[in-house]
Amino acid sequence: MRTRRRVIAAIIAGAAIVSALVSPLPASAAPPALGMVCAPGGPEFQLETATGSVATPDGNSVFMWGYKLEGGQFQMPGPVLCVHEGETVTIALTNNAISEPVSIVFPGQTGVTHDDLTPGHLTGEADPGGGTVTYTFVASRPGTYLYESGTSPSKQVQMGLYGTLVVRPALGEAYAYNDPQTKFSAEFLIVINEIDPTQHRRVEQGNPYDDSQFDDDYWQLNGRSFPDTIADNGVPWLPNQPYGSLIQVEPYDPVANPYPVLIRYINAGRVNHPFHPHGNHLRVVARDGQLLRGSDGEDTSFEDFTRTIGSGQTYDLLFRWDDVDPWITGGEPVPVQIPGLQNLVFKDDSTFYSGDPRLGEQGDLPVGVASFNECGEFYFPWHSHALFEFTNFDEGFGGLATVLRVDPPGGCP
Ligand SMILES: [Cu+2]
């Protein structure tokens, strides 16, 4: 095990680094508001361990362990490492923050080597007090992958030592795999985990934890619980949770918008999670970084509604919105039948009608009336079908949920 303190380098570079790396992107580039955000620097990454906390929507905070970019700010989950097929990837890990050895394993990658000479371990480890280890592999297979601690994973992965590795195919950055059918117009990442706050508190206090007593109370998408999941990437009130999960699409159009969006699902947790959008199905094109193909090479992708993402699994899915009931622009008269009483549902002070969505009229809102509907866009839930996970510590709605936003053709003006 090599131990290398980087005090001198840190002192020299400290002032510059602090301002440059407080976000996962270079200071010169604001993160895109929505969608997956790749960390800078690939295919060579310098990661460090870190401790910190994540905010939950019910006003709590949970102590976490994590991987962060060297000199950067603590973040959950770890940085999204994007590389290209065929590149030699090196990932150096320095352990300044965690008082036990830590490591990284790369499920789905082959030929991973490391420079830790300690025998008998599954993978190379970085010792506490500034120990380092460097992993090297050739990114030979495009796809969506998890990276996570290979050391005491039921503790360390649960504490937050995980992140996403994306290998882009040789065909190009607009494709999920080396197949023209996997071309996409935008990509979204959904990394799922669950938290037992008791475990995190006991680890923070240095106390033992009985793993058989695991009892999850918080569930996260990209390190946030709903409704924080639908806030933009990099919002200032979630400084340690930079990644949002809102999925935004426009209707399919053979000319103006011919390609679906790519959804990358990853389950970094220990529990399987069933997850689904409302409003339309998804097409499952890959599992665990493997394009779905039969023995003769035939396309075995399939349409799917609820996808149960097993612990440690990844899926790549294409999502397309078909505008079967087109937007009406310019206030044309809408031939709407007034619904009969038998088609209405009454609950509390509200009336629900499952018929034509164009009911109502456009106009200026009265003074004092607010609306989150900016341009006639649609919103659908996208959530865990295990409804107890659709909560924050037993209070609904929360947890494993985000929102699908369908904008009118051409976007929201
Ligand atoms: Cu549902």
Residues whose N, C-alpha, C, O or C-beta is under 5 A from the ligand:
A	BS01	CU	none
